């Protein structure tokens, strides 16, 4: 039960990251308007540790890619622990 909720939470985090990255390529979206402003707050909270460590390479920001990879590793380890404890 708990492991299912954790898996869903991580899927939502991945979705937020992917949506913001895709919308960043489209210049017509205003990040100050709802619901995009709420999504951006979540995104900035998740990405702050990664952006402080990983600098952009030229005009390309690879921190979302690194964040997804690191979060997948954390998800895998966390789910493994929860399943081993029967949760």
Secondary structure, DSSP 4 states (H G I P E B T S, - for coil): -HHHHHHHHHHHHHHHHHHHHHHHT-TT--TTSTTHHHHHHHHHHHHHHHHHHS--BTTB--HHHHHHHHHHHHHHHHHHHHHHTT-
